[in-house]
């Protein structure tokens, strides 16, 4: 995650300790994770991580009520 400039720009928009203070950061993190997965080469690792992505996506979508599917394109600095 540290090498993803979009994610780093997203984090700069939040204050300190965003994961304990902002529910939206969970959805943003899952979104960026999914976008990075789509850039990985095909293979077993990608399939396994994509399954993990969908599980996390559904948990966050249901738990916090925020849905950011990886199919949308959102620039850096999302909050």
Secondary structure, DSSP 8 states (H G I E B T S, - for coil): -TT-HHHHHHHHTS-TTHHHH-THHHHHHHHHHHHHHHHS-SSHHHHHHHHHHHHHHHHHHHHH-----TTS---SS--
